[in-house]
């Protein structure tokens, strides 16, 4: 898991760098590098933190 992905905790907002059309998602959990995010336009998605580095959103 990338060091940046390790900081994500439930409630934080993120974007998927390869899927900008999904919108800003809210982290539901981050367990063992598997990050569950609820995106408004995609629904609940489990991200493999070893393969994808999510982008934090602080101004949404």
OpenMM code with the backbone's topology and positions (N, CA, C; nanometers):
from openmm import Vec3, app, unit

residues = "UNK UNK UNK UNK UNK UNK UNK UNK UNK UNK UNK UNK UNK UNK UNK UNK UNK UNK UNK UNK UNK UNK UNK UNK UNK UNK UNK UNK UNK UNK UNK UNK UNK UNK UNK UNK UNK UNK UNK UNK UNK UNK UNK UNK UNK UNK UNK UNK UNK UNK UNK UNK UNK UNK UNK UNK UNK UNK UNK UNK".split()
positions = [
    Vec3(0.0856, -0.1181, 0.0000),
    Vec3(0.0000, 0.0000, 0.0000),
    Vec3(0.0891, 0.1228, 0.0000),
    Vec3(0.0510, 0.2227, -0.0791),
    Vec3(0.1310, 0.3444, -0.0812),
    Vec3(0.1186, 0.4153, 0.0535),
    Vec3(0.2199, 0.4937, 0.0872),
    Vec3(0.2178, 0.5653, 0.2142),
    Vec3(0.0989, 0.6598, 0.2231),
    Vec3(0.0610, 0.7197, 0.1100),
    Vec3(-0.0523, 0.8114, 0.1113),
    Vec3(-0.1818, 0.7372, 0.1431),
    Vec3(-0.2012, 0.6204, 0.0864),
    Vec3(-0.3234, 0.5449, 0.1135),
    Vec3(-0.3357, 0.5074, 0.2606),
    Vec3(-0.2246, 0.4945, 0.3311),
    Vec3(-0.2273, 0.4557, 0.4723),
    Vec3(-0.2946, 0.5615, 0.5595),
    Vec3(-0.3004, 0.6863, 0.5134),
    Vec3(-0.3585, 0.7924, 0.5970),
    Vec3(-0.5107, 0.7953, 0.5929),
    Vec3(-0.5715, 0.7269, 0.4969),
    Vec3(-0.7161, 0.7371, 0.4807),
    Vec3(-0.7908, 0.6656, 0.5920),
    Vec3(-0.8813, 0.7403, 0.6548),
    Vec3(-0.9655, 0.6865, 0.7612),
    Vec3(-1.1111, 0.7085, 0.7233),
    Vec3(-1.2025, 0.6335, 0.7854),
    Vec3(-1.3443, 0.6512, 0.7536),
    Vec3(-1.3879, 0.7971, 0.7666),
    Vec3(-1.4630, 0.8405, 0.6666),
    Vec3(-1.5138, 0.9767, 0.6641),
    Vec3(-1.4343, 1.0699, 0.5739),
    Vec3(-1.3088, 1.0356, 0.5451),
    Vec3(-1.2279, 1.1197, 0.4573),
    Vec3(-1.2822, 1.1132, 0.3150),
    Vec3(-1.2601, 1.2205, 0.2408),
    Vec3(-1.3074, 1.2266, 0.1034),
    Vec3(-1.1903, 1.2083, 0.0075),
    Vec3(-1.2152, 1.1332, -0.1002),
    Vec3(-1.1105, 1.0997, -0.1966),
    Vec3(-1.1655, 1.0987, -0.3383),
    Vec3(-1.0719, 1.1028, -0.4331),
    Vec3(-1.1034, 1.0824, -0.5742),
    Vec3(-1.0214, 0.9637, -0.6232),
    Vec3(-1.0769, 0.8915, -0.7192),
    Vec3(-1.0039, 0.7833, -0.7860),
    Vec3(-0.9326, 0.8475, -0.9048),
    Vec3(-0.7983, 0.8393, -0.9123),
    Vec3(-0.7258, 0.9099, -1.0182),
    Vec3(-0.7597, 0.8625, -1.1597),
    Vec3(-0.8024, 0.7407, -1.1744),
    Vec3(-0.8342, 0.6884, -1.3069),
    Vec3(-0.9814, 0.6966, -1.3431),
    Vec3(-1.0639, 0.7421, -1.2499),
    Vec3(-1.2090, 0.7477, -1.2729),
    Vec3(-1.2663, 0.8808, -1.2236),
    Vec3(-1.2273, 0.9918, -1.2825),
    Vec3(-1.2752, 1.1219, -1.2329),
    Vec3(-1.4272, 1.1378, -1.2407),
    Vec3(-1.4917, 1.0644, -1.3313),
    Vec3(-1.6375, 1.0742, -1.3453),
    Vec3(-1.7120, 1.0124, -1.2273),
    Vec3(-1.6421, 0.9399, -1.1396),
    Vec3(-1.7062, 0.8824, -1.0211),
    Vec3(-1.7360, 0.9883, -0.9156),
    Vec3(-1.6722, 1.1029, -0.9245),
    Vec3(-1.6924, 1.2095, -0.8276),
    Vec3(-1.6088, 1.1889, -0.7023),
    Vec3(-1.6432, 1.2652, -0.5991),
    Vec3(-1.5724, 1.2585, -0.4708),
    Vec3(-1.6386, 1.1514, -0.3853),
    Vec3(-1.5570, 1.0554, -0.3407),
    Vec3(-1.6091, 0.9467, -0.2590),
    Vec3(-1.5713, 0.9619, -0.1138),
    Vec3(-1.6446, 0.8922, -0.0295),
    Vec3(-1.6168, 0.8934, 0.1141),
    Vec3(-1.5627, 0.7572, 0.1557),
    Vec3(-1.4475, 0.7585, 0.2244),
    Vec3(-1.3863, 0.6351, 0.2717),
    Vec3(-1.4750, 0.5722, 0.3780),
    Vec3(-1.5045, 0.4434, 0.3603),
    Vec3(-1.5841, 0.3688, 0.4564),
    Vec3(-1.4947, 0.2883, 0.5512),
    Vec3(-1.3851, 0.2315, 0.4947),
    Vec3(-1.2902, 0.1553, 0.5765),
    Vec3(-1.1575, 0.1437, 0.5031),
    Vec3(-1.0525, 0.1137, 0.5788),
    Vec3(-0.9190, 0.0947, 0.5235),
    Vec3(-0.8535, -0.0149, 0.6061),
    Vec3(-0.8649, -0.1377, 0.5572),
    Vec3(-0.8182, -0.2541, 0.6324),
    Vec3(-0.7217, -0.3335, 0.5455),
    Vec3(-0.5987, -0.3434, 0.5903),
    Vec3(-0.5001, -0.4241, 0.5204),
    Vec3(-0.4765, -0.3829, 0.3773),
    Vec3(-0.4850, -0.2528, 0.3491),
    Vec3(-0.4610, -0.2055, 0.2140),
    Vec3(-0.5819, -0.2111, 0.1226),
    Vec3(-0.6934, -0.2611, 0.1736),
    Vec3(-0.8181, -0.2632, 0.0962),
    Vec3(-0.9050, -0.1485, 0.1472),
    Vec3(-0.9259, -0.0510, 0.0590),
    Vec3(-0.9962, 0.0714, 0.0966),
    Vec3(-1.1351, 0.0690, 0.0335),
    Vec3(-1.2366, 0.0704, 0.1169),
    Vec3(-1.3744, 0.0734, 0.0682),
    Vec3(-1.4195, 0.2183, 0.0634),
    Vec3(-1.4649, 0.2605, -0.0550),
    Vec3(-1.5060, 0.3991, -0.0771),
    Vec3(-1.6455, 0.3996, -0.1374),
    Vec3(-1.7292, 0.4895, -0.0886),
    Vec3(-1.8631, 0.5056, -0.1445),
    Vec3(-1.8620, 0.6292, -0.2350),
    Vec3(-1.8718, 0.6053, -0.3670),
    Vec3(-1.8726, 0.7130, -0.4655),
    Vec3(-2.0168, 0.7448, -0.5043),
    Vec3(-2.0514, 0.8742, -0.5187),
    Vec3(-2.1898, 0.9104, -0.5503),
    Vec3(-2.2376, 0.8575, -0.6848),
    Vec3(-2.1477, 0.8474, -0.7833),
    Vec3(-2.1897, 0.8062, -0.9168),
    Vec3(-2.1490, 0.6632, -0.9516),
    Vec3(-2.0906, 0.5907, -0.8557),
    Vec3(-2.0465, 0.4539, -0.8821),
    Vec3(-2.0905, 0.3571, -0.7727),
    Vec3(-2.1192, 0.4099, -0.6550),
    Vec3(-2.1564, 0.3246, -0.5430),
    Vec3(-2.0332, 0.2808, -0.4644),
    Vec3(-2.0497, 0.1737, -0.3892),
    Vec3(-1.9419, 0.1249, -0.3032),
    Vec3(-1.8400, 0.0467, -0.3854),
    Vec3(-1.7128, 0.0863, -0.3721),
    Vec3(-1.6042, 0.0243, -0.4471),
    Vec3(-1.4917, -0.0107, -0.3504),
    Vec3(-1.4358, -0.1308, -0.3641),
    Vec3(-1.3200, -0.1697, -0.2847),
    Vec3(-1.1959, -0.1481, -0.3707),
    Vec3(-1.1046, -0.0653, -0.3208),
    Vec3(-0.9832, -0.0282, -0.3929),
    Vec3(-0.8657, -0.1058, -0.3351),
    Vec3(-0.7827, -0.1621, -0.4219),
    Vec3(-0.6586, -0.2275, -0.3788),
    Vec3(-0.5531, -0.1184, -0.3651),
    Vec3(-0.5206, -0.0835, -0.2423),
    Vec3(-0.4256, 0.0233, -0.2146),
    Vec3(-0.2848, -0.0065, -0.2617),
    Vec3(-0.2561, -0.1308, -0.2967),
    Vec3(-0.1248, -0.1653, -0.3508),
    Vec3(-0.1143, -0.1311, -0.4992),
    Vec3(-0.2264, -0.1108, -0.5637),
    Vec3(-0.2276, -0.0853, -0.7075),
    Vec3(-0.2694, 0.0569, -0.7430),
    Vec3(-0.3525, 0.1184, -0.6591),
    Vec3(-0.4078, 0.2504, -0.6903),
    Vec3(-0.3859, 0.3427, -0.5704),
    Vec3(-0.3326, 0.4609, -0.5976),
    Vec3(-0.3163, 0.5609, -0.4935),
    Vec3(-0.4287, 0.6628, -0.5087),
    Vec3(-0.5173, 0.6652, -0.4120),
    Vec3(-0.6286, 0.7582, -0.4151),
    Vec3(-0.5794, 0.9014, -0.3883),
    Vec3(-0.6592, 0.9985, -0.4309),
    Vec3(-0.6241, 1.1382, -0.4162),
    Vec3(-0.7124, 1.1988, -0.3068),
    Vec3(-0.6529, 1.2510, -0.1999),
    Vec3(-0.7362, 1.3116, -0.0941),
    Vec3(-0.8012, 1.4407, -0.1425),
    Vec3(-0.9215, 1.4668, -0.0918),
    Vec3(-0.9955, 1.5882, -0.1248),
    Vec3(-1.0230, 1.6610, 0.0055),
    Vec3(-0.9767, 1.7851, 0.0126),
    Vec3(-0.9932, 1.8633, 0.1350),
    Vec3(-1.0908, 1.9783, 0.1207),
    Vec3(-1.1343, 2.0079, -0.0016),
    Vec3(-1.2169, 2.1246, -0.0245),
    Vec3(-1.3537, 2.0951, -0.0852),
    Vec3(-1.3994, 1.9720, -0.0715),
    Vec3(-1.5280, 1.9359, -0.1338),
    Vec3(-1.6448, 1.9726, -0.0452),
] * unit.nanometer
topology = app.Topology()
chain = topology.addChain("A")
for resn in residues:
    res = topology.addResidue(resn, chain)
    for name in ("N", "CA", "C"):
        topology.addAtom(name, app.Element.getBySymbol(name[0]), res)
